[in-house]
Amino acid sequence: MLKLIFTIGVVYAVWYSFKNWARISAAYKEVQDEKARAEGAEIKSKPRQPVVQDLVPCPKCGSYVAAGAVCSCEKA
């Protein structure tokens, strides 16, 4: 019976600690965002777009390489 009560106590302590940690993290992030707005810094809301390169076929082997790059078949 004591083991069951101890286990329930440990589970409750871990759950309560995690809940408080999440609340503190959210409050910290909110304070940091407010500081950034007060300083005039821009908060990024959109993720960066990936860099896109055009590919061209190699005249010798036909594999596609980035435009302006040298194909591995020409290096050998």
C-alpha positions in Angstrom: 0.0 0.0 0.0 2.9 2.4 0.8 4.5 1.7 -2.6 1.2 2.6 -4.3 0.9 5.9 -2.4 4.6 6.7 -3.0 4.2 6.0 -6.8 1.1 8.2 -7.0 3.0 11.0 -5.1 5.9 10.8 -7.5 3.7 10.8 -10.6 1.8 13.8 -9.2 5.0 15.7 -8.4 6.4 15.1 -11.9 3.1 16.2 -13.5 2.9 19.3 -11.3 6.5 20.2 -12.0 6.0 19.9 -15.8 2.8 22.0 -15.7 4.6 24.8 -13.8 7.6 24.6 -16.1 5.4 25.0 -19.2 3.6 28.0 -17.6 6.9 29.7 -16.7 8.3 29.1 -20.2 5.3 30.6 -21.8 5.5 33.7 -19.5 9.2 34.1 -20.2 8.6 34.0 -23.9 5.8 36.6 -23.6 8.1 38.9 -21.7 10.9 38.5 -24.3 8.4 39.3 -27.1 7.3 42.4 -25.2 10.9 43.5 -24.8 11.6 43.0 -28.5 8.5 45.0 -29.5 9.5 47.8 -27.1 12.9 48.0 -28.7 11.4 48.1 -32.1 12.8 44.7 -33.2 10.8 42.9 -35.7 9.5 39.5 -34.6 9.7 36.9 -37.4 6.3 35.4 -37.9 6.9 33.7 -41.2 9.5 30.9 -41.6 12.3 31.4 -44.1 11.7 30.1 -47.6 14.1 27.5 -48.9 16.7 28.4 -51.4 15.8 27.2 -54.9 18.3 26.5 -57.7 17.7 25.7 -61.3 19.0 22.4 -62.5 20.4 21.8 -66.0 21.2 18.4 -67.6 24.9 17.5 -68.1 25.6 17.2 -71.9 27.8 14.1 -71.4 26.0 11.9 -68.9 22.5 13.5 -68.7 22.4 13.8 -64.9 21.0 17.1 -63.5 23.4 19.5 -61.7 22.9 23.1 -60.4 23.2 25.8 -63.1 26.9 26.9 -63.3 28.2 23.9 -61.4 30.5 21.2 -62.8 29.2 17.7 -63.2 31.2 14.9 -61.5 31.7 13.1 -64.9 33.7 16.1 -66.1 35.9 16.2 -63.0 37.2 12.6 -63.7 
